[in-house]
Amino acid sequence: MKKTFVLDTNVLIHNPRALESFEKNQVVIPIGVIEELDTFKRYHDERGRNAREVARTLDQLRKNGKLQEGVPLPNGGILKVEIKGINGNLPASFSHLKIDNTILGVALSLKAQGEDVRFVTKDINVRIKADALGLIAEDYETNKVKIDEFYSGWTTLTLPDAAIDEFYKSGKLNWNAPDSLYDNEFLLLKSEIHEAKTALGVYQASLRQIQALWFREPEAWGIKPMNREQVFALNLLLNDRISLVTLVGTAGTGKTLLAIACGLMKTLDEKKYRRVLVSRPIVPLGNDIGFLPGTKDEKLMNWMQPIFDNLEFIMDRNQAFQNEADDVDGKIQYLMDTHRLELEAITYIRGRSIPKQFLIVDEAQNLTPHEVKTIVSRAGVGTKIILTGDPYQIDNPYLDASSNGMVYLVERFKGAELFGHITLTKSERSSLSALAVKIL
């Protein structure tokens, strides 16, 4: 028996191509969803763009028949816009003035007609209400990652003592790697005999070889690694062959600090990139920066303060701009005035082509898979993209640790030759910060 999937608005806003995800089943869009999409289409953020894309898709499908009666989808399913049974089956305790409830009413009506209904929504509270009404409620999980099996970017290998000696001598080790090893995955090599005998390496899939780290003592603008994971992270950030890097970690693990320091060194010292471009989701709940007074740069100052905090720390440890400015604020302003450092809202990244730039996207866990795809696809020739974030600190109400765009990207890109990832686990900000992360 074919299933009937009734979609909530947030599913289509989350992924405007969600209609293609339900195989040869019936997909129902309640009229209340169309009303909400009509409201969102006026927005100038990702929600508005996705709402307009869904509207265009529905308009194109409308040419194949009447949406009210059902039209065929490219994957063999049927799409239907339902306008009947909106309120009749709702209990009196459910307000008929709320669109969420009218959408639930459609699902209830279809169930009463004997259809095998699945109500799909990203909203936890609506799933709870659907369950209370006796509906089978599901999250939209097409892009979900098993977070307990999330790729860390490095692993431990126990090898014969002679293999460790060979690696120390030649800096490489031929290795018929198991399927669990990925290209650019870092390795802690341990001897089977001597527990203290270890080495660090990186796996190169094309050569089937473990090689020594590209940078054994990496440093960027006075910032040195304070643990093994930071050594791995700096190797990825400083390697020009790796053009996409993801750094995941809790507060204080150094992911943003390391990215900015490497970006400045690669741009100002090595002239590899034209500028460091830093971006982050402005308001995770989706409000536009236009609600703040002032120019775009003045508005961004409020949301980019964590970036400035890291810049101040880096500038305090580097003397490169003593001649241009005597104080830290002056050094930072000099970089911005000369356009070697730019801050940009995620909103304005879309539609751009970004060549030869060191692009850092901070707090990337608040982006959907569709938004991450949009950002990464902006990369022009010679651009390096770094995404940083903590999947357990999400402000977007429709994302979680398993469904956000950053973990989705890691899952899809792991093993790619131009990609590298590291999960940082140890907080180095301060003893207090590390303790807070651990016990709070």
FENFENNOR-V929258 format. One line per field, one symbol per residue. ss: DSSP state (2 for helix, 1 for strand, 0 for the rest). A space follows every 10 residues. Layout:
BEGIN
ss: ???
END
This chain:
BEGIN
ss: 0011111022 2222000222 2000011111 2222222222 0000022222 2222222222 2222000000 1100000111 1100000000 0000000022 2222222222 2200011111 0002222222 2200011100 0000002220 0001111110 2222222222 0111000000 0000011111 1000000111 1111000011 1100000011 0011000222 2222222200 0001111110 0000222222 2222222220 0000111111 0000000022 2000022222 2220222222 2222220000 0000000222 2222222000 1111122200 0001001111 1102220022 2222220010 0001111110 0000000000 0000222222 2220000011 1111000000 2222222220
END
